[in-house]
């Protein structure tokens, strides 16, 4: 979701990659967190529940909740970094592609 918004901001508004991904992070943070929280709260009864057979379901609930927390933190921090890395890589590759694409002139 962040990448789509950043690409749209770069194309339509002419923003730099840094500005575009920063704006995308600000705009999409709340929906991303809300989606993750809904899924995580759905797994809490498994993680905290008791009763017959709870010892079999508890590891699944803990895995769901822990995995969502870990993946959300990892995604929120790494997505902008990877986006900027690929943008810098694309900027570096442009001059090389332009040199290769130019036909050699015969003197």
Secondary structure, 3 states (H helix, E strand, C coil): CHHHHHHHHHHHHCCCHHHHHHHHHHHHHHHHHHHHHHHHHHHHHHHHCCCCCHHHHHHHHHHHHHHHHHHHHHHHHHHHHHHHHHHHHHHHHHHHHHHHHCCCCCC
